[in-house]
Amino acid sequence: MADLLEWWNSVVLPPTVVPVAFVCSIFGTVILAVFMRWQGVIMLVVSFVILFAGAYLGNVLTANFDIHLNRLYVRPVFMSIVGILAAALVFLILFPKNDND
C-alpha cells in the first residue's frame, strides 16, 4: 500500500490534462451516443463520466513513461484518446446496440 501511495505522490501532470480530457470526453460522448443501446440524458452523463475517467487514467498511468511528445498539449490529447478508446470498448461490450433498436 505504501508503494502505491508513493507512486501516486510522484505523478506530476501538466495543468492542461483535465481540460484536454474534458474536451476529448465531450467529443467521445457525442460519437459514442450513436452506438449505444439507450438514448437520453442519463446515458450521455454516464458515458461522459466513464470516458472522462478513462482519459484521466490514461494520462495518470502513463505520466512517468518517457514518450517524446509535447508534454503540454500533444501528449495529453494522445493519452486521452487512448484512454477513451479503452473505456469506450469496455462500455460498448457491456451495452451494445441491438439491431432492432
Backbone as XML, in Angstrom:
<?xml version="1.0"?>
<chain id="A" units="angstrom">
  <residue number="1" name="MET">
    <atom name="N" x="0.822" y="-1.193" z="0.000"/>
    <atom name="CA" x="0.000" y="0.000" z="0.000"/>
    <atom name="C" x="0.864" y="1.255" z="0.000"/>
  </residue>
  <residue number="2" name="ALA">
    <atom name="N" x="1.980" y="1.186" z="0.702"/>
    <atom name="CA" x="2.869" y="2.347" z="0.760"/>
    <atom name="C" x="3.486" y="2.629" z="-0.606"/>
  </residue>
  <residue number="3" name="ASP">
    <atom name="N" x="3.767" y="1.571" z="-1.380"/>
    <atom name="CA" x="4.316" y="1.773" z="-2.720"/>
    <atom name="C" x="3.309" y="2.475" z="-3.630"/>
  </residue>
  <residue number="4" name="LEU">
    <atom name="N" x="2.042" y="2.127" z="-3.491"/>
    <atom name="CA" x="1.010" y="2.759" z="-4.298"/>
    <atom name="C" x="0.881" y="4.242" z="-3.953"/>
  </residue>
  <residue number="5" name="LEU">
    <atom name="N" x="0.914" y="4.558" z="-2.670"/>
    <atom name="CA" x="0.839" y="5.961" z="-2.262"/>
    <atom name="C" x="2.072" y="6.738" z="-2.698"/>
  </residue>
  <residue number="6" name="GLU">
    <atom name="N" x="3.237" y="6.098" z="-2.647"/>
    <atom name="CA" x="4.464" y="6.749" z="-3.098"/>
    <atom name="C" x="4.414" y="7.008" z="-4.602"/>
  </residue>
  <residue number="7" name="TRP">
    <atom name="N" x="3.892" y="6.039" z="-5.360"/>
    <atom name="CA" x="3.764" y="6.233" z="-6.804"/>
    <atom name="C" x="2.781" y="7.356" z="-7.108"/>
  </residue>
  <residue number="8" name="TRP">
    <atom name="N" x="1.636" y="7.384" z="-6.403"/>
    <atom name="CA" x="0.622" y="8.400" z="-6.658"/>
    <atom name="C" x="1.167" y="9.795" z="-6.358"/>
  </residue>
  <residue number="9" name="ASN">
    <atom name="N" x="1.982" y="9.932" z="-5.317"/>
    <atom name="CA" x="2.554" y="11.235" z="-4.991"/>
    <atom name="C" x="3.637" y="11.653" z="-5.973"/>
  </residue>
  <residue number="10" name="SER">
    <atom name="N" x="4.222" y="10.707" z="-6.679"/>
    <atom name="CA" x="5.279" y="11.037" z="-7.635"/>
    <atom name="C" x="4.731" y="11.402" z="-9.014"/>
  </residue>
  <residue number="11" name="VAL">
    <atom name="N" x="3.433" y="11.190" z="-9.241"/>
    <atom name="CA" x="2.829" y="11.514" z="-10.535"/>
    <atom name="C" x="2.636" y="13.025" z="-10.632"/>
  </residue>
  <residue number="12" name="VAL">
    <atom name="N" x="3.265" y="13.606" z="-11.638"/>
    <atom name="CA" x="3.133" y="15.042" z="-11.884"/>
    <atom name="C" x="2.542" y="15.223" z="-13.275"/>
  </residue>
  <residue number="13" name="LEU">
    <atom name="N" x="1.357" y="15.786" z="-13.326"/>
    <atom name="CA" x="0.676" y="16.012" z="-14.601"/>
    <atom name="C" x="0.702" y="17.497" z="-14.934"/>
  </residue>
  <residue number="14" name="PRO">
    <atom name="N" x="0.804" y="17.829" z="-16.217"/>
    <atom name="CA" x="0.732" y="19.242" z="-16.598"/>
    <atom name="C" x="-0.680" y="19.780" z="-16.338"/>
  </residue>
  <residue number="15" name="PRO">
    <atom name="N" x="-0.824" y="21.072" z="-16.198"/>
    <atom name="CA" x="-2.147" y="21.636" z="-15.890"/>
    <atom name="C" x="-3.155" y="21.528" z="-17.024"/>
  </residue>
  <residue number="16" name="THR">
    <atom name="N" x="-2.735" y="21.117" z="-18.186"/>
    <atom name="CA" x="-3.653" y="21.017" z="-19.326"/>
    <atom name="C" x="-4.350" y="19.669" z="-19.418"/>
  </residue>
  <residue number="17" name="VAL">
    <atom name="N" x="-4.034" y="18.735" z="-18.530"/>
    <atom name="CA" x="-4.591" y="17.383" z="-18.642"/>
    <atom name="C" x="-6.103" y="17.384" z="-18.422"/>
  </residue>
  <residue number="18" name="VAL">
    <atom name="N" x="-6.580" y="18.031" z="-17.386"/>
    <atom name="CA" x="-8.014" y="17.997" z="-17.087"/>
    <atom name="C" x="-8.845" y="18.686" z="-18.176"/>
  </residue>
  <residue number="19" name="PRO">
    <atom name="N" x="-8.481" y="19.894" z="-18.631"/>
    <atom name="CA" x="-9.284" y="20.483" z="-19.725"/>
    <atom name="C" x="-9.248" y="19.669" z="-21.019"/>
  </residue>
  <residue number="20" name="VAL">
    <atom name="N" x="-8.088" y="19.111" z="-21.345"/>
    <atom name="CA" x="-7.983" y="18.298" z="-22.568"/>
    <atom name="C" x="-8.810" y="17.035" z="-22.427"/>
  </residue>
  <residue number="21" name="ALA">
    <atom name="N" x="-8.751" y="16.381" z="-21.274"/>
    <atom name="CA" x="-9.551" y="15.182" z="-21.045"/>
    <atom name="C" x="-11.043" y="15.509" z="-21.080"/>
  </residue>
  <residue number="22" name="PHE">
    <atom name="N" x="-11.413" y="16.676" z="-20.565"/>
    <atom name="CA" x="-12.808" y="17.109" z="-20.578"/>
    <atom name="C" x="-13.317" y="17.289" z="-22.008"/>
  </residue>
  <residue number="23" name="VAL">
    <atom name="N" x="-12.566" y="17.991" z="-22.828"/>
    <atom name="CA" x="-12.979" y="18.242" z="-24.213"/>
    <atom name="C" x="-13.001" y="16.940" z="-25.013"/>
  </residue>
  <residue number="24" name="CYS">
    <atom name="N" x="-11.990" y="16.113" z="-24.851"/>
    <atom name="CA" x="-11.972" y="14.832" z="-25.568"/>
    <atom name="C" x="-13.143" y="13.945" z="-25.140"/>
  </residue>
  <residue number="25" name="SER">
    <atom name="N" x="-13.510" y="13.994" z="-23.878"/>
    <atom name="CA" x="-14.633" y="13.193" z="-23.393"/>
    <atom name="C" x="-15.962" y="13.688" z="-23.946"/>
  </residue>
  <residue number="26" name="ILE">
    <atom name="N" x="-16.093" y="14.993" z="-24.112"/>
    <atom name="CA" x="-17.318" y="15.525" z="-24.710"/>
    <atom name="C" x="-17.456" y="15.029" z="-26.149"/>
  </residue>
  <residue number="27" name="PHE">
    <atom name="N" x="-16.383" y="15.146" z="-26.931"/>
    <atom name="CA" x="-16.431" y="14.653" z="-28.307"/>
    <atom name="C" x="-16.666" y="13.145" z="-28.351"/>
  </residue>
  <residue number="28" name="GLY">
    <atom name="N" x="-16.025" y="12.410" z="-27.462"/>
    <atom name="CA" x="-16.214" y="10.966" z="-27.404"/>
    <atom name="C" x="-17.631" y="10.576" z="-27.026"/>
  </residue>
  <residue number="29" name="THR">
    <atom name="N" x="-18.249" y="11.341" z="-26.144"/>
    <atom name="CA" x="-19.628" y="11.065" z="-25.749"/>
    <atom name="C" x="-20.585" y="11.269" z="-26.906"/>
  </residue>
  <residue number="30" name="VAL">
    <atom name="N" x="-20.354" y="12.303" z="-27.681"/>
    <atom name="CA" x="-21.221" y="12.559" z="-28.847"/>
    <atom name="C" x="-21.083" y="11.430" z="-29.861"/>
  </residue>
  <residue number="31" name="ILE">
    <atom name="N" x="-19.879" y="10.986" z="-30.092"/>
    <atom name="CA" x="-19.662" y="9.890" z="-31.045"/>
    <atom name="C" x="-20.212" y="8.581" z="-30.497"/>
  </residue>
  <residue number="32" name="LEU">
    <atom name="N" x="-20.011" y="8.329" z="-29.204"/>
    <atom name="CA" x="-20.458" y="7.080" z="-28.598"/>
    <atom name="C" x="-21.975" y="6.992" z="-28.523"/>
  </residue>
  <residue number="33" name="ALA">
    <atom name="N" x="-22.660" y="8.128" z="-28.467"/>
    <atom name="CA" x="-24.124" y="8.124" z="-28.366"/>
    <atom name="C" x="-24.778" y="7.452" z="-29.576"/>
  </residue>
  <residue number="34" name="VAL">
    <atom name="N" x="-24.114" y="7.477" z="-30.703"/>
    <atom name="CA" x="-24.657" y="6.839" z="-31.902"/>
    <atom name="C" x="-24.684" y="5.318" z="-31.746"/>
  </residue>
  <residue number="35" name="PHE">
    <atom name="N" x="-23.748" y="4.770" z="-31.020"/>
    <atom name="CA" x="-23.589" y="3.324" z="-30.931"/>
    <atom name="C" x="-24.158" y="2.720" z="-29.652"/>
  </residue>
  <residue number="36" name="MET">
    <atom name="N" x="-24.839" y="3.499" z="-28.836"/>
    <atom name="CA" x="-25.329" y="2.996" z="-27.567"/>
    <atom name="C" x="-26.746" y="2.461" z="-27.676"/>
  </residue>
  <residue number="37" name="ARG">
    <atom name="N" x="-27.079" y="1.545" z="-26.794"/>
    <atom name="CA" x="-28.396" y="0.926" z="-26.770"/>
    <atom name="C" x="-29.455" y="1.917" z="-26.309"/>
  </residue>
  <residue number="38" name="TRP">
    <atom name="N" x="-29.191" y="2.616" z="-25.230"/>
    <atom name="CA" x="-30.160" y="3.561" z="-24.687"/>
    <atom name="C" x="-29.817" y="4.959" z="-25.144"/>
  </residue>
  <residue number="39" name="GLN">
    <atom name="N" x="-30.829" y="5.739" z="-25.318"/>
    <atom name="CA" x="-30.637" y="7.137" z="-25.676"/>
    <atom name="C" x="-31.180" y="7.983" z="-24.537"/>
  </residue>
  <residue number="40" name="GLY">
    <atom name="N" x="-30.682" y="9.162" z="-24.397"/>
    <atom name="CA" x="-31.199" y="10.064" z="-23.378"/>
    <atom name="C" x="-30.087" y="10.704" z="-22.581"/>
  </residue>
  <residue number="41" name="VAL">
    <atom name="N" x="-30.498" y="11.560" z="-21.680"/>
    <atom name="CA" x="-29.557" y="12.350" z="-20.904"/>
    <atom name="C" x="-28.771" y="11.482" z="-19.920"/>
  </residue>
  <residue number="42" name="ILE">
    <atom name="N" x="-29.428" y="10.505" z="-19.332"/>
    <atom name="CA" x="-28.743" y="9.648" z="-18.348"/>
    <atom name="C" x="-27.584" y="8.907" z="-19.001"/>
  </residue>
  <residue number="43" name="MET">
    <atom name="N" x="-27.818" y="8.356" z="-20.182"/>
    <atom name="CA" x="-26.746" y="7.621" z="-20.856"/>
    <atom name="C" x="-25.632" y="8.563" z="-21.294"/>
  </residue>
  <residue number="44" name="LEU">
    <atom name="N" x="-25.963" y="9.777" z="-21.672"/>
    <atom name="CA" x="-24.924" y="10.737" z="-22.030"/>
    <atom name="C" x="-24.058" y="11.076" z="-20.824"/>
  </residue>
  <residue number="45" name="VAL">
    <atom name="N" x="-24.676" y="11.253" z="-19.682"/>
    <atom name="CA" x="-23.919" y="11.573" z="-18.468"/>
    <atom name="C" x="-23.050" y="10.393" z="-18.055"/>
  </residue>
  <residue number="46" name="VAL">
    <atom name="N" x="-23.614" y="9.202" z="-18.084"/>
    <atom name="CA" x="-22.844" y="8.006" z="-17.699"/>
    <atom name="C" x="-21.675" y="7.786" z="-18.650"/>
  </residue>
  <residue number="47" name="SER">
    <atom name="N" x="-21.923" y="7.905" z="-19.944"/>
    <atom name="CA" x="-20.830" y="7.694" z="-20.901"/>
    <atom name="C" x="-19.773" y="8.792" z="-20.776"/>
  </residue>
  <residue number="48" name="PHE">
    <atom name="N" x="-20.184" y="10.036" z="-20.501"/>
    <atom name="CA" x="-19.200" y="11.102" z="-20.297"/>
    <atom name="C" x="-18.326" y="10.819" z="-19.085"/>
  </residue>
  <residue number="49" name="VAL">
    <atom name="N" x="-18.924" y="10.403" z="-17.994"/>
    <atom name="CA" x="-18.150" y="10.122" z="-16.777"/>
    <atom name="C" x="-17.169" y="8.981" z="-17.008"/>
  </residue>
  <residue number="50" name="ILE">
    <atom name="N" x="-17.617" y="7.942" z="-17.678"/>
    <atom name="CA" x="-16.730" y="6.803" z="-17.940"/>
    <atom name="C" x="-15.611" y="7.195" z="-18.900"/>
  </residue>
  <residue number="51" name="LEU">
    <atom name="N" x="-15.923" y="7.948" z="-19.928"/>
    <atom name="CA" x="-14.883" y="8.373" z="-20.868"/>
    <atom name="C" x="-13.907" y="9.356" z="-20.223"/>
  </residue>
  <residue number="52" name="PHE">
    <atom name="N" x="-14.398" y="10.238" z="-19.373"/>
    <atom name="CA" x="-13.500" y="11.162" z="-18.675"/>
    <atom name="C" x="-12.574" y="10.399" z="-17.738"/>
  </residue>
  <residue number="53" name="ALA">
    <atom name="N" x="-13.109" y="9.408" z="-17.037"/>
    <atom name="CA" x="-12.264" y="8.589" z="-16.157"/>
    <atom name="C" x="-11.212" y="7.851" z="-16.968"/>
  </residue>
  <residue number="54" name="GLY">
    <atom name="N" x="-11.593" y="7.331" z="-18.129"/>
    <atom name="CA" x="-10.625" y="6.656" z="-18.988"/>
    <atom name="C" x="-9.556" y="7.597" z="-19.500"/>
  </residue>
  <residue number="55" name="ALA">
    <atom name="N" x="-9.956" y="8.802" z="-19.881"/>
    <atom name="CA" x="-8.988" y="9.788" z="-20.379"/>
    <atom name="C" x="-8.027" y="10.210" z="-19.274"/>
  </residue>
  <residue number="56" name="TYR">
    <atom name="N" x="-8.554" y="10.454" z="-18.092"/>
    <atom name="CA" x="-7.693" y="10.880" z="-16.989"/>
    <atom name="C" x="-6.769" y="9.738" z="-16.551"/>
  </residue>
  <residue number="57" name="LEU">
    <atom name="N" x="-7.307" y="8.528" z="-16.462"/>
    <atom name="CA" x="-6.467" y="7.392" z="-16.082"/>
    <atom name="C" x="-5.408" y="7.100" z="-17.135"/>
  </residue>
  <residue number="58" name="GLY">
    <atom name="N" x="-5.733" y="7.308" z="-18.395"/>
    <atom name="CA" x="-4.730" y="7.141" z="-19.444"/>
    <atom name="C" x="-3.557" y="8.086" z="-19.247"/>
  </residue>
  <residue number="59" name="ASN">
    <atom name="N" x="-3.843" y="9.300" z="-18.822"/>
    <atom name="CA" x="-2.770" y="10.266" z="-18.553"/>
    <atom name="C" x="-2.020" y="9.948" z="-17.271"/>
  </residue>
  <residue number="60" name="VAL">
    <atom name="N" x="-2.736" y="9.533" z="-16.240"/>
    <atom name="CA" x="-2.083" y="9.240" z="-14.958"/>
    <atom name="C" x="-1.192" y="8.003" z="-15.060"/>
  </residue>
  <residue number="61" name="LEU">
    <atom name="N" x="-1.691" y="6.952" z="-15.691"/>
    <atom name="CA" x="-0.925" y="5.711" z="-15.756"/>
    <atom name="C" x="0.311" y="5.820" z="-16.632"/>
  </residue>
  <residue number="62" name="THR">
    <atom name="N" x="0.325" y="6.753" z="-17.573"/>
    <atom name="CA" x="1.487" y="6.914" z="-18.443"/>
    <atom name="C" x="2.291" y="8.167" z="-18.126"/>
  </residue>
  <residue number="63" name="ALA">
    <atom name="N" x="2.069" y="8.750" z="-16.960"/>
    <atom name="CA" x="2.736" y="10.009" z="-16.613"/>
    <atom name="C" x="4.246" y="9.850" z="-16.489"/>
  </residue>
  <residue number="64" name="ASN">
    <atom name="N" x="4.709" y="8.716" z="-16.023"/>
    <atom name="CA" x="6.141" y="8.523" z="-15.813"/>
    <atom name="C" x="6.837" y="7.838" z="-16.986"/>
  </residue>
  <residue number="65" name="PHE">
    <atom name="N" x="6.089" y="7.514" z="-18.053"/>
    <atom name="CA" x="6.710" y="6.919" z="-19.233"/>
    <atom name="C" x="7.383" y="8.010" z="-20.051"/>
  </residue>
  <residue number="66" name="ASP">
    <atom name="N" x="8.471" y="7.658" z="-20.683"/>
    <atom name="CA" x="9.206" y="8.617" z="-21.500"/>
    <atom name="C" x="8.704" y="8.541" z="-22.934"/>
  </residue>
  <residue number="67" name="ILE">
    <atom name="N" x="7.730" y="9.372" z="-23.248"/>
    <atom name="CA" x="7.168" y="9.452" z="-24.590"/>
    <atom name="C" x="7.574" y="10.801" z="-25.151"/>
  </residue>
  <residue number="68" name="HIS">
    <atom name="N" x="8.178" y="10.802" z="-26.311"/>
    <atom name="CA" x="8.718" y="12.028" z="-26.884"/>
    <atom name="C" x="7.639" y="12.797" z="-27.640"/>
  </residue>
  <residue number="69" name="LEU">
    <atom name="N" x="6.728" y="13.373" z="-26.890"/>
    <atom name="CA" x="5.695" y="14.236" z="-27.429"/>
    <atom name="C" x="5.664" y="15.509" z="-26.595"/>
  </residue>
  <residue number="70" name="ASN">
    <atom name="N" x="5.077" y="16.552" z="-27.131"/>
    <atom name="CA" x="4.938" y="17.804" z="-26.395"/>
    <atom name="C" x="4.146" y="17.533" z="-25.123"/>
  </residue>
  <residue number="71" name="ARG">
    <atom name="N" x="4.766" y="17.716" z="-23.979"/>
    <atom name="CA" x="4.165" y="17.343" z="-22.699"/>
    <atom name="C" x="2.966" y="18.215" z="-22.322"/>
  </residue>
  <residue number="72" name="LEU">
    <atom name="N" x="2.864" y="19.391" z="-22.905"/>
    <atom name="CA" x="1.804" y="20.306" z="-22.505"/>
    <atom name="C" x="0.489" y="20.046" z="-23.233"/>
  </residue>
  <residue number="73" name="TYR">
    <atom name="N" x="0.527" y="19.752" z="-24.537"/>
    <atom name="CA" x="-0.710" y="19.587" z="-25.288"/>
    <atom name="C" x="-0.819" y="18.260" z="-26.034"/>
  </residue>
  <residue number="74" name="VAL">
    <atom name="N" x="0.197" y="17.902" z="-26.778"/>
    <atom name="CA" x="0.097" y="16.736" z="-27.659"/>
    <atom name="C" x="-0.008" y="15.447" z="-26.859"/>
  </residue>
  <residue number="75" name="ARG">
    <atom name="N" x="0.801" y="15.295" z="-25.849"/>
    <atom name="CA" x="0.773" y="14.074" z="-25.047"/>
    <atom name="C" x="-0.550" y="13.897" z="-24.294"/>
  </residue>
  <residue number="76" name="PRO">
    <atom name="N" x="-1.092" y="14.945" z="-23.643"/>
    <atom name="CA" x="-2.404" y="14.757" z="-23.005"/>
    <atom name="C" x="-3.519" y="14.412" z="-23.986"/>
  </residue>
  <residue number="77" name="VAL">
    <atom name="N" x="-3.490" y="14.987" z="-25.183"/>
    <atom name="CA" x="-4.510" y="14.644" z="-26.183"/>
    <atom name="C" x="-4.351" y="13.187" z="-26.608"/>
  </residue>
  <residue number="78" name="PHE">
    <atom name="N" x="-3.129" y="12.771" z="-26.891"/>
    <atom name="CA" x="-2.886" y="11.402" z="-27.327"/>
    <atom name="C" x="-3.271" y="10.391" z="-26.251"/>
  </residue>
  <residue number="79" name="MET">
    <atom name="N" x="-2.850" y="10.637" z="-25.018"/>
    <atom name="CA" x="-3.166" y="9.703" z="-23.934"/>
    <atom name="C" x="-4.652" y="9.733" z="-23.586"/>
  </residue>
  <residue number="80" name="SER">
    <atom name="N" x="-5.296" y="10.887" z="-23.732"/>
    <atom name="CA" x="-6.741" y="10.957" z="-23.502"/>
    <atom name="C" x="-7.487" y="10.123" z="-24.531"/>
  </residue>
  <residue number="81" name="ILE">
    <atom name="N" x="-7.068" y="10.203" z="-25.775"/>
    <atom name="CA" x="-7.723" y="9.417" z="-26.819"/>
    <atom name="C" x="-7.509" y="7.927" z="-26.589"/>
  </residue>
  <residue number="82" name="VAL">
    <atom name="N" x="-6.312" y="7.544" z="-26.179"/>
    <atom name="CA" x="-6.047" y="6.126" z="-25.884"/>
    <atom name="C" x="-6.907" y="5.652" z="-24.719"/>
  </residue>
  <residue number="83" name="GLY">
    <atom name="N" x="-6.997" y="6.457" z="-23.667"/>
    <atom name="CA" x="-7.828" y="6.089" z="-22.515"/>
    <atom name="C" x="-9.301" y="6.037" z="-22.859"/>
  </residue>
  <residue number="84" name="ILE">
    <atom name="N" x="-9.755" y="6.969" z="-23.698"/>
    <atom name="CA" x="-11.154" y="6.982" z="-24.120"/>
    <atom name="C" x="-11.467" y="5.754" z="-24.973"/>
  </residue>
  <residue number="85" name="LEU">
    <atom name="N" x="-10.550" y="5.380" z="-25.841"/>
    <atom name="CA" x="-10.778" y="4.186" z="-26.662"/>
    <atom name="C" x="-10.905" y="2.936" z="-25.807"/>
  </residue>
  <residue number="86" name="ALA">
    <atom name="N" x="-10.057" y="2.805" z="-24.808"/>
    <atom name="CA" x="-10.133" y="1.645" z="-23.922"/>
    <atom name="C" x="-11.443" y="1.635" z="-23.145"/>
  </residue>
  <residue number="87" name="ALA">
    <atom name="N" x="-11.832" y="2.788" z="-22.609"/>
    <atom name="CA" x="-13.083" y="2.864" z="-21.857"/>
    <atom name="C" x="-14.293" y="2.641" z="-22.753"/>
  </residue>
  <residue number="88" name="ALA">
    <atom name="N" x="-14.264" y="3.171" z="-23.970"/>
    <atom name="CA" x="-15.396" y="3.016" z="-24.889"/>
    <atom name="C" x="-15.547" y="1.571" z="-25.338"/>
  </residue>
  <residue number="89" name="LEU">
    <atom name="N" x="-14.446" y="0.877" z="-25.545"/>
    <atom name="CA" x="-14.547" y="-0.538" z="-25.930"/>
    <atom name="C" x="-15.216" y="-1.360" z="-24.837"/>
  </residue>
  <residue number="90" name="VAL">
    <atom name="N" x="-14.831" y="-1.129" z="-23.602"/>
    <atom name="CA" x="-15.464" y="-1.840" z="-22.491"/>
    <atom name="C" x="-16.938" y="-1.465" z="-22.400"/>
  </residue>
  <residue number="91" name="PHE">
    <atom name="N" x="-17.237" y="-0.187" z="-22.559"/>
    <atom name="CA" x="-18.616" y="0.292" z="-22.488"/>
    <atom name="C" x="-19.464" y="-0.305" z="-23.600"/>
  </residue>
  <residue number="92" name="LEU">
    <atom name="N" x="-18.921" y="-0.395" z="-24.806"/>
    <atom name="CA" x="-19.672" y="-0.964" z="-25.928"/>
    <atom name="C" x="-19.865" y="-2.467" z="-25.800"/>
  </residue>
  <residue number="93" name="ILE">
    <atom name="N" x="-18.926" y="-3.140" z="-25.170"/>
    <atom name="CA" x="-19.089" y="-4.580" z="-24.934"/>
    <atom name="C" x="-20.207" y="-4.824" z="-23.930"/>
  </residue>
  <residue number="94" name="LEU">
    <atom name="N" x="-20.293" y="-3.967" z="-22.909"/>
    <atom name="CA" x="-21.318" y="-4.148" z="-21.888"/>
    <atom name="C" x="-22.708" y="-3.717" z="-22.363"/>
  </residue>
  <residue number="95" name="PHE">
    <atom name="N" x="-22.793" y="-2.670" z="-23.180"/>
    <atom name="CA" x="-24.078" y="-2.126" z="-23.618"/>
    <atom name="C" x="-24.126" y="-1.973" z="-25.140"/>
  </residue>
  <residue number="96" name="PRO">
    <atom name="N" x="-24.156" y="-3.083" z="-25.877"/>
    <atom name="CA" x="-24.194" y="-2.951" z="-27.351"/>
    <atom name="C" x="-25.583" y="-2.526" z="-27.829"/>
  </residue>
  <residue number="97" name="LYS">
    <atom name="N" x="-25.619" y="-1.925" z="-28.998"/>
    <atom name="CA" x="-26.894" y="-1.536" z="-29.613"/>
    <atom name="C" x="-27.458" y="-2.741" z="-30.355"/>
  </residue>
  <residue number="98" name="ASN">
    <atom name="N" x="-28.704" y="-3.063" z="-30.096"/>
    <atom name="CA" x="-29.350" y="-4.191" z="-30.775"/>
    <atom name="C" x="-29.724" y="-3.795" z="-32.200"/>
  </residue>
  <residue number="99" name="ASP">
    <atom name="N" x="-29.899" y="-4.778" z="-33.069"/>
    <atom name="CA" x="-30.273" y="-4.498" z="-34.464"/>
    <atom name="C" x="-31.670" y="-3.908" z="-34.574"/>
  </residue>
  <residue number="100" name="ASN">
    <atom name="N" x="-32.574" y="-4.286" z="-33.667"/>
    <atom name="CA" x="-33.942" y="-3.810" z="-33.747"/>
    <atom name="C" x="-34.171" y="-2.495" z="-32.990"/>
  </residue>
  <residue number="101" name="ASP">
    <atom name="N" x="-33.115" y="-1.902" z="-32.418"/>
    <atom name="CA" x="-33.263" y="-0.624" z="-31.701"/>
    <atom name="C" x="-33.258" y="0.541" z="-32.653"/>
  </residue>
</chain>
